[in-house]
């Protein structure tokens, strides 16, 4: 649905006012609008929306809390009955259990309000983050009193926040003497005092009554948590998926005059590509080598070796044919005589060239391993290109699930979270469209674009700092070698190792044949040879379905 919405937004004449969202709660709509305005440096226009989002969030929490005080849901009662099986008590125990359930429900309201529709986990520190944006926006437009009020509210959550304390000192210096009555927001003071009172009761019940409680807030003071529970709660909190911070964009890196292959040149660095950890390197393949790999892809496709994607002709768009070939499948086909062995060997060699250069450029002090290698071709389908507005590959991030509405990226399945660096090595340019492009996290604002050509490598880090997509291929066939790298040895590509071992076996057999004359001069049938290769590999040939 997000891809469809992005497609509609690209239509000529379509305005934001043309859309009406029937799912997003008002506080989320105001919050998203404020982020968009802040991104355009329009702090004055963003302020009313930021305030609307904060007030809407507090109102949503109140509405949720009111629902906690109604009659018990049957499911909740049954769960509590199971938890309390074997425990016996009278009226006071029943009242205590009911009250604990009410408090647990009230605390969950913070997480429910901070969870975007369609997402599994809440935005961490939703209220404090809104207050931070408020005080920064007020300061930008010169409303120092309101800026101080909001930064003092941030300090209620995090009294030792260095950035907030520094901002407070700046505001005080600019304002002069502290004005009478100027302090934290009253609505935030009430929220925190009430929440802390409920937390004390829940932690007491957790320690003495054996109940359950998962604190939704990272700002809860450590002193409030019973000492006997602190270590266990810290371990549990570390395991929560939404507590794992996304890696911050790394600083710009530069080519260190490391020339590992003759003729390889740095064409564009991160600054020229308007981003972080991006590079374009030319000269990794000669035209002859590109031709060998193109022929390998063509022969493999002719033999029916392509990624199936559950019978669909393309995993990304119905207007293109998609063909994929892994290194192991290429070697198996070569040993069966279906494709040329020269192409299969070059496929492994080219992927190792890319890995070596990517490590030298981005990670010279930490080894990178190939995690997946895929020779892919996208072909425009004739008669289906008129007024086409979709992409050959939608905007995405390689190691997290991008949420264009907020610019956040969730490191959770189905994303390949272990990927650290990505690369695309192009084989040709005789087609229309098909350029790779980078965007802002909103998946709409294009920051850089790269035109494919034989031997050109586009390498970049796999995180949220590099959202990217591929423009539609509207004529011809675009082929490239897509590669992903990882720092984690346990995620290195096993099929690459198997393919290399299979290539070495015929060489060893040839050496033995030179020493011993063959008893049977007749050639082995290709079908039997393929079966023998599969038997040696220990499994049937396969092509993994990776997007």
C-alpha positions as CSV (number, residue, x, y, z in Angstrom):
1,X,0.0,0.0,0.0
2,X,2.9,2.4,0.8
3,X,4.3,1.7,-2.7
4,X,0.9,2.4,-4.3
5,X,0.6,5.7,-2.3
6,X,4.1,6.7,-3.5
7,X,3.1,5.9,-7.1
8,X,0.0,8.1,-6.8
9,X,2.0,11.0,-5.3
10,X,4.3,11.0,-8.3
11,X,1.3,11.5,-10.7
12,X,1.2,14.9,-12.3
13,X,-1.2,17.3,-10.7
14,X,-1.8,15.2,-7.5
15,X,-1.5,17.2,-4.3
16,X,-1.3,16.1,-0.7
17,X,-4.8,17.4,-0.1
18,X,-6.0,14.8,-2.6
19,X,-5.6,12.1,0.0
20,X,-7.8,11.4,3.0
21,X,-6.4,9.1,5.6
22,X,-9.1,7.0,7.3
23,X,-6.8,5.0,9.5
24,X,-4.2,7.2,11.1
25,X,-5.3,8.7,14.5
26,X,-5.3,12.6,14.6
27,X,-2.3,12.8,16.9
28,X,-0.2,10.7,14.4
29,X,-1.4,12.8,11.5
30,X,-0.4,16.0,13.3
31,X,3.0,14.5,14.3
32,X,3.8,13.4,10.7
33,X,2.8,16.8,9.3
34,X,5.0,18.6,11.9
35,X,8.0,16.4,11.0
36,X,7.5,17.2,7.3
37,X,7.4,20.9,8.1
38,X,10.5,20.7,10.3
39,X,12.3,18.8,7.5
40,X,11.6,21.9,5.2
41,X,13.0,24.2,7.9
42,X,9.5,25.7,8.5
43,X,9.6,25.8,12.3
44,X,6.9,28.5,12.6
45,X,4.4,26.4,10.6
46,X,5.4,23.2,12.4
47,X,4.8,24.6,16.0
48,X,1.0,24.4,15.9
49,X,1.2,20.9,14.6
50,X,3.7,19.8,17.2
51,X,1.5,21.2,19.9
52,X,-1.6,19.5,18.4
53,X,0.3,16.2,18.3
54,X,1.4,16.4,21.9
55,X,-2.1,17.4,23.1
56,X,-3.6,14.6,21.0
57,X,-1.2,12.1,22.4
58,X,-2.1,13.0,26.0
59,X,-5.8,12.9,25.1
60,X,-5.4,9.5,23.5
61,X,-3.7,8.2,26.6
62,X,-6.6,9.5,28.7
63,X,-9.1,7.8,26.5
64,X,-7.3,4.6,26.7
65,X,-7.0,4.8,30.5
66,X,-10.7,5.4,30.8
67,X,-11.3,2.1,29.0
68,X,-9.1,0.3,31.6
69,X,-11.6,1.0,34.4
70,X,-14.6,-0.6,32.7
71,X,-15.8,-4.2,33.1
72,X,-13.1,-6.8,32.6
73,X,-12.8,-8.4,29.2
74,X,-13.6,-12.1,29.3
75,X,-10.2,-13.0,27.7
76,X,-8.3,-11.0,30.3
77,X,-10.3,-12.7,33.1
78,X,-9.6,-16.1,31.8
79,X,-5.9,-15.4,31.5
80,X,-5.8,-14.1,35.0
81,X,-7.7,-17.1,36.2
82,X,-5.0,-19.3,34.7
83,X,-2.2,-17.3,36.2
84,X,-3.9,-17.4,39.6
85,X,-4.6,-21.2,39.5
86,X,-3.6,-22.7,42.7
87,X,-3.8,-19.4,44.6
88,X,-6.6,-18.9,47.0
89,X,-7.7,-15.7,48.6
90,X,-10.7,-13.7,49.8
91,X,-12.2,-10.3,49.0
92,X,-9.0,-8.3,49.6
93,X,-7.0,-10.5,47.3
94,X,-9.6,-10.2,44.6
95,X,-9.7,-6.4,44.9
96,X,-5.9,-6.3,44.7
97,X,-5.8,-8.5,41.6
98,X,-8.4,-6.4,39.9
99,X,-6.6,-3.1,40.8
100,X,-3.3,-4.5,39.5
101,X,-4.9,-5.4,36.2
102,X,-6.2,-1.8,35.9
103,X,-2.8,-0.3,36.6
104,X,-1.2,-2.7,34.1
105,X,-3.7,-1.6,31.5
106,X,-3.1,2.1,32.2
107,X,0.6,1.8,31.8
108,X,0.2,0.0,28.4
109,X,-1.7,3.0,27.1
110,X,1.6,4.9,26.6
111,X,2.8,2.1,24.3
112,X,-0.5,1.9,22.5
113,X,-0.5,5.6,21.8
114,X,3.1,5.5,20.6
115,X,2.5,2.7,18.2
116,X,1.9,3.7,14.6
117,X,-1.0,1.9,12.9
118,X,0.3,-1.1,11.1
119,X,3.4,-1.4,13.3
120,X,4.2,-4.0,15.9
121,X,6.3,-1.8,18.3
122,X,5.9,1.7,19.8
123,X,8.1,4.6,19.0
124,X,10.5,4.8,21.9
125,X,10.2,7.9,24.2
126,X,7.3,9.3,22.1
127,X,6.3,12.1,24.6
128,X,9.9,13.2,25.4
129,X,10.8,13.3,21.8
130,X,7.8,15.5,21.0
131,X,8.9,17.9,23.8
132,X,12.4,18.0,22.4
133,X,11.2,19.0,19.0
134,X,8.9,21.6,20.6
135,X,11.6,23.4,22.5
136,X,13.9,23.4,19.5
137,X,11.2,24.8,17.2
138,X,10.3,27.5,19.7
139,X,13.9,28.5,20.0
140,X,14.2,28.7,16.2
141,X,11.4,31.3,16.0
142,X,12.5,33.2,19.1
143,X,9.9,32.0,21.6
144,X,12.4,31.5,24.4
145,X,9.9,31.3,27.3
146,X,8.0,28.5,25.6
147,X,11.3,26.8,24.6
148,X,12.4,26.9,28.3
149,X,9.0,25.5,29.4
150,X,9.4,22.5,27.1
151,X,13.0,21.8,27.8
152,X,12.2,21.9,31.6
153,X,9.5,19.3,30.8
154,X,12.1,17.1,29.0
155,X,14.3,17.3,32.2
156,X,11.3,15.9,34.2
157,X,11.8,12.7,32.2
158,X,15.6,12.8,32.1
159,X,17.1,15.0,34.8
160,X,20.6,14.3,33.6
161,X,20.1,14.9,29.9
162,X,23.2,16.8,28.9
163,X,21.7,18.2,25.7
164,X,18.6,19.5,27.5
165,X,20.7,21.0,30.3
166,X,22.9,22.8,27.8
167,X,19.8,24.1,26.0
168,X,18.4,25.3,29.3
169,X,21.5,27.2,30.1
170,X,21.4,28.9,26.7
171,X,17.8,29.9,27.1
172,X,18.5,31.3,30.6
173,X,21.4,33.3,29.4
174,X,19.3,34.8,26.6
175,X,16.3,35.5,28.8
176,X,18.3,37.0,31.7
177,X,16.5,36.5,35.0
178,X,14.1,33.6,35.3
179,X,10.6,34.9,35.0
180,X,8.2,34.2,37.9
181,X,6.0,31.2,37.3
182,X,8.1,29.8,34.4
183,X,8.6,26.1,34.9
184,X,7.7,22.7,33.3
185,X,4.4,22.2,31.6
186,X,1.6,21.4,34.0
187,X,0.1,18.7,31.8
188,X,3.5,16.9,31.7
189,X,4.0,17.3,35.5
190,X,0.6,15.7,36.1
191,X,1.3,12.9,33.7
192,X,4.7,12.0,35.3
193,X,3.5,12.2,38.9
194,X,0.5,10.0,38.2
195,X,2.6,7.5,36.2
196,X,5.3,7.2,38.9
197,X,2.6,6.6,41.5
198,X,1.2,3.7,39.5
199,X,4.7,2.3,38.8
200,X,5.5,2.2,42.5
201,X,2.4,0.1,43.2
202,X,3.1,-2.2,40.2
203,X,6.8,-2.8,41.2
204,X,5.6,-3.5,44.8
205,X,3.2,-6.1,43.4
206,X,5.9,-7.5,41.1
207,X,8.3,-8.0,44.0
208,X,5.9,-9.2,46.8
209,X,2.9,-10.7,45.0
210,X,4.5,-12.4,42.0
211,X,2.5,-10.4,39.4
212,X,3.7,-9.4,35.9
213,X,4.7,-5.9,34.8
214,X,6.7,-4.8,31.8
215,X,7.6,-1.1,32.2
216,X,7.0,0.7,28.8
217,X,9.1,3.7,29.7
218,X,12.9,3.9,29.6
219,X,12.8,7.1,31.7
220,X,11.6,5.4,34.9
221,X,14.0,6.4,37.7
222,X,16.2,3.5,38.8
223,X,15.6,4.4,42.4
224,X,11.9,3.6,42.0
225,X,12.7,0.0,41.0
226,X,13.3,-2.4,43.9
227,X,16.9,-3.3,44.1
228,X,16.2,-7.0,43.9
229,X,14.6,-6.6,40.4
230,X,16.9,-4.1,38.7
231,X,19.3,-6.6,37.1
232,X,16.6,-8.9,35.7
233,X,14.6,-5.9,34.4
234,X,17.7,-4.5,32.7
235,X,18.3,-7.8,30.9
236,X,14.6,-8.1,29.8
237,X,14.7,-4.5,28.5
238,X,17.8,-5.2,26.4
239,X,16.0,-8.1,24.7
240,X,13.1,-5.9,23.6
241,X,13.3,-5.3,19.8
242,X,12.3,-1.6,19.9
243,X,15.1,-0.8,22.4
244,X,17.8,-1.7,19.9
245,X,18.9,1.6,18.5
246,X,19.5,1.8,14.8
247,X,23.1,2.4,13.8
248,X,23.9,6.1,13.3
249,X,25.1,7.1,9.8
250,X,28.8,6.8,9.8
251,X,31.1,9.7,8.9
252,X,32.2,10.3,5.3
253,X,35.0,8.0,4.2
254,X,37.5,8.7,1.5
255,X,39.5,6.6,-0.9
256,X,42.9,6.0,0.7
257,X,44.9,5.6,-2.5
258,X,44.5,1.8,-2.3
259,X,44.7,0.6,-5.9
260,X,43.9,-3.1,-5.7
261,X,43.1,-3.7,-9.3
262,X,44.7,-2.1,-12.3
263,X,42.4,0.4,-14.0
264,X,39.9,0.8,-11.1
265,X,39.1,4.4,-10.4
266,X,37.0,6.2,-7.9
267,X,34.4,8.1,-9.9
268,X,32.2,9.5,-7.2
269,X,32.5,9.6,-3.4
270,X,29.9,10.2,-0.7
271,X,30.1,14.0,-1.0
272,X,29.5,13.9,-4.7
273,X,26.6,11.5,-4.2
274,X,25.1,13.8,-1.5
275,X,25.1,11.1,1.2
276,X,27.0,9.0,3.7
277,X,29.1,5.9,2.9
278,X,28.4,5.8,-0.9
279,X,30.9,5.4,-3.7
280,X,31.0,4.7,-7.4
281,X,34.0,2.8,-8.7
282,X,34.7,2.1,-12.4
283,X,36.8,-0.4,-14.2
284,X,36.1,-3.6,-12.2
285,X,35.3,-5.5,-15.4
286,X,36.5,-5.3,-18.9
287,X,34.0,-5.2,-21.8
288,X,35.0,-8.8,-22.6
289,X,34.3,-9.9,-19.1
290,X,31.0,-8.2,-19.1
291,X,30.2,-10.1,-22.3
292,X,31.1,-13.4,-20.7
293,X,28.8,-12.7,-17.7
294,X,26.0,-11.5,-19.9
295,X,26.2,-14.7,-21.9
296,X,26.2,-16.7,-18.7
297,X,22.9,-15.0,-17.7
298,X,21.4,-15.6,-21.1
299,X,22.4,-19.3,-21.2
300,X,21.1,-19.9,-17.7
301,X,17.8,-18.2,-18.4
302,X,17.5,-20.3,-21.6
303,X,18.0,-23.5,-19.5
304,X,15.1,-22.4,-17.2
305,X,17.4,-21.5,-14.3
306,X,15.8,-18.4,-12.8
307,X,14.4,-17.3,-9.5
308,X,10.8,-18.3,-9.5
309,X,9.3,-16.0,-6.9
310,X,6.3,-18.3,-6.5
311,X,5.5,-18.3,-10.2
312,X,5.5,-14.6,-10.7
313,X,7.4,-13.2,-13.6
314,X,8.9,-10.5,-11.4
315,X,9.0,-9.9,-7.6
316,X,8.7,-6.2,-8.0
317,X,6.6,-5.2,-11.0
318,X,4.4,-7.0,-13.5
319,X,5.9,-4.9,-16.4
320,X,9.3,-6.6,-16.3
321,X,10.7,-10.1,-16.5
322,X,13.1,-10.9,-13.7
323,X,15.9,-13.6,-13.9
324,X,18.2,-14.5,-11.1
325,X,21.2,-16.8,-10.9
326,X,23.3,-17.7,-7.8
327,X,27.0,-18.7,-7.9
328,X,26.2,-22.3,-6.8
329,X,23.6,-22.8,-9.5
330,X,26.0,-21.3,-12.1
331,X,28.7,-23.8,-11.2
332,X,26.3,-26.7,-11.2
333,X,25.1,-25.8,-14.7
334,X,28.6,-25.4,-15.9
335,X,29.6,-28.8,-14.7
336,X,26.5,-30.2,-16.4
337,X,27.6,-28.6,-19.7
338,X,24.6,-26.3,-19.8
339,X,26.6,-23.1,-19.5
340,X,30.2,-22.2,-20.1
341,X,32.6,-22.9,-17.2
342,X,34.4,-19.6,-17.9
343,X,31.4,-17.6,-17.0
344,X,30.8,-19.5,-13.7
345,X,34.5,-19.0,-12.7
346,X,34.3,-15.3,-13.6
347,X,31.1,-14.9,-11.5
348,X,33.0,-16.1,-8.4
349,X,36.1,-14.0,-9.2
350,X,34.0,-10.8,-9.8
351,X,32.2,-11.2,-6.5
352,X,35.5,-11.5,-4.7
353,X,36.8,-8.4,-6.5
354,X,33.8,-6.5,-5.2
355,X,34.2,-7.8,-1.7
356,X,37.9,-6.9,-1.6
357,X,37.3,-3.4,-2.9
358,X,34.3,-2.7,-0.6
359,X,36.3,-3.8,2.4
360,X,39.4,-1.7,1.4
361,X,37.2,1.4,0.9
362,X,34.7,1.2,3.8
363,X,36.1,-1.3,6.3
364,X,39.9,-1.6,6.1
365,X,40.3,-2.6,9.7
366,X,37.4,-5.1,9.9
367,X,37.0,-8.0,7.5
368,X,33.8,-8.3,5.4
369,X,32.3,-11.5,4.2
370,X,29.9,-12.1,1.3
371,X,26.5,-12.9,2.5
372,X,24.7,-13.3,-0.8
373,X,25.6,-13.0,-4.5
374,X,23.0,-12.8,-7.2
375,X,23.3,-12.2,-10.9
376,X,20.1,-10.5,-11.9
377,X,18.5,-9.3,-15.2
378,X,15.4,-7.2,-15.6
379,X,13.8,-7.1,-19.1
380,X,11.1,-4.7,-20.1
381,X,8.0,-6.4,-21.5
382,X,6.9,-5.1,-24.8
383,X,3.5,-3.6,-24.9
384,X,3.3,-2.9,-21.2
385,X,5.4,0.3,-20.9
386,X,2.7,3.0,-21.8
387,X,2.1,5.5,-19.0
388,X,4.1,3.3,-16.6
389,X,4.7,5.0,-13.2
390,X,5.9,2.1,-11.0
391,X,9.6,1.3,-10.3
392,X,11.7,-1.6,-11.3
393,X,12.6,-2.0,-7.6
394,X,10.8,0.2,-5.0
395,X,12.7,2.3,-2.5
396,X,14.0,0.3,0.4
397,X,16.8,-0.2,2.9
398,X,18.8,-3.4,2.8
399,X,19.0,-4.2,6.5
400,X,15.8,-2.7,8.0
401,X,12.2,-2.1,7.1
402,X,11.8,1.5,6.0
403,X,8.8,3.5,7.2
404,X,8.7,6.5,4.7
405,X,6.0,8.3,6.7
406,X,8.4,8.9,9.7
407,X,11.8,8.2,8.1
408,X,12.3,5.4,10.7
409,X,13.8,2.0,9.8
410,X,12.9,-1.1,11.8
411,X,15.6,-3.7,12.3
412,X,13.3,-6.6,12.4
413,X,12.2,-9.4,10.0
414,X,11.6,-9.7,7.1
415,X,14.7,-7.4,6.7
416,X,18.2,-9.0,6.5
417,X,19.4,-7.2,9.6
418,X,22.9,-8.7,9.4
419,X,23.8,-7.0,6.1
420,X,26.4,-4.2,6.6
421,X,27.4,-3.2,3.0
422,X,25.8,-3.6,-0.4
423,X,27.0,-3.4,-3.9
424,X,25.8,-3.5,-7.5
425,X,28.2,-4.3,-10.3
426,X,26.7,-3.5,-13.7
427,X,27.3,-5.5,-16.9
428,X,25.6,-3.3,-19.6
429,X,24.0,0.0,-20.4
430,X,22.1,-0.8,-23.7
431,X,18.6,-0.3,-22.2
432,X,16.3,2.6,-21.2
433,X,15.6,3.5,-17.6
434,X,17.0,1.3,-14.9
435,X,19.2,3.9,-13.1
436,X,19.8,3.3,-9.4
437,X,18.8,6.3,-7.2
438,X,19.2,7.2,-3.5
439,X,16.6,9.1,-1.6
440,X,15.9,10.7,1.8
441,X,14.3,8.4,4.3
442,X,10.9,9.7,3.1
443,X,11.5,7.6,0.0
444,X,10.4,10.5,-2.2
445,X,13.2,13.1,-2.3
446,X,15.9,11.8,-4.7
447,X,19.5,12.8,-3.5
448,X,21.6,11.1,-6.2
449,X,21.3,8.9,-9.3
450,X,23.8,6.5,-10.9
451,X,23.7,5.4,-14.6
452,X,24.8,1.7,-15.1
453,X,27.7,0.9,-17.4
454,X,29.9,-2.1,-17.9
455,X,32.3,-2.6,-14.9
456,X,30.8,0.1,-12.7
457,X,30.3,-0.7,-9.0
458,X,28.0,1.2,-6.8
459,X,28.9,0.4,-3.2
460,X,27.2,1.7,0.0
461,X,26.4,0.9,3.6
462,X,23.2,-1.1,4.0
463,X,21.5,1.0,6.7
464,X,18.9,3.7,6.9
465,X,21.4,6.3,5.7
466,X,21.1,4.8,2.2
467,X,17.5,4.2,1.0
468,X,17.6,3.4,-2.7
469,X,15.5,2.1,-5.6
470,X,15.7,1.4,-9.3
471,X,13.8,3.4,-12.0
472,X,11.6,1.4,-14.3
473,X,13.4,-0.5,-17.2
474,X,11.2,0.6,-20.1
475,X,13.2,-0.9,-23.0
476,X,15.8,-3.6,-23.2
477,X,17.5,-5.9,-20.6
478,X,19.4,-4.6,-17.6
479,X,21.9,-7.1,-16.0
480,X,24.0,-6.6,-12.9
481,X,25.7,-8.5,-10.1
482,X,24.0,-7.7,-6.8
483,X,26.1,-8.4,-3.6
484,X,25.6,-8.0,0.1
485,X,28.4,-8.1,2.7
486,X,28.4,-8.7,6.4
487,X,30.8,-8.4,9.3
488,X,29.3,-11.5,11.0
489,X,31.2,-14.7,9.9
490,X,28.2,-16.8,10.8
491,X,26.2,-15.2,8.0
492,X,28.8,-15.7,5.3
493,X,27.5,-17.2,2.1
494,X,27.7,-21.0,2.2
495,X,26.8,-21.4,-1.4
496,X,29.8,-19.4,-2.5
497,X,32.1,-21.7,-0.6
498,X,30.3,-24.8,-2.1
499,X,30.6,-23.4,-5.6
500,X,34.3,-22.7,-5.2
501,X,34.8,-26.3,-3.9
502,X,32.9,-27.8,-6.9
503,X,35.1,-25.8,-9.3
504,X,38.2,-27.1,-7.7
505,X,37.1,-30.8,-8.0
506,X,37.3,-31.0,-11.8
507,X,40.8,-29.5,-11.7
508,X,41.9,-32.2,-9.3
509,X,40.2,-34.9,-11.5
510,X,42.0,-33.5,-14.6
511,X,45.3,-33.9,-12.8
512,X,44.5,-37.5,-12.0
513,X,43.5,-38.1,-15.6
514,X,46.9,-37.0,-16.8
515,X,48.5,-39.7,-14.7
516,X,45.9,-42.5,-15.5
517,X,44.6,-43.1,-19.0
518,X,40.8,-43.1,-19.3
519,X,39.2,-46.6,-19.6
520,X,36.1,-45.2,-21.4
521,X,36.7,-42.5,-24.0
522,X,32.9,-41.9,-24.4
523,X,31.8,-38.6,-22.9
524,X,29.5,-38.6,-19.9
525,X,25.9,-37.5,-20.7
526,X,25.1,-34.0,-19.4
527,X,22.1,-35.3,-17.4
528,X,24.2,-37.9,-15.6
529,X,26.9,-35.3,-14.9
530,X,24.5,-32.9,-13.4
531,X,23.2,-35.6,-11.2
532,X,26.7,-36.5,-10.1
533,X,27.4,-32.8,-9.3
534,X,24.2,-32.6,-7.2
535,X,25.1,-35.8,-5.3
536,X,28.5,-34.3,-4.5
537,X,27.0,-31.1,-3.3
538,X,24.8,-33.1,-1.0
539,X,21.6,-31.4,-2.1
540,X,19.6,-30.4,-5.2
541,X,20.5,-27.2,-7.0
542,X,18.5,-24.2,-5.7
543,X,18.2,-20.5,-6.2
544,X,17.3,-18.6,-3.0
545,X,14.4,-16.2,-3.4
546,X,16.0,-13.0,-2.1
547,X,14.6,-9.5,-2.8
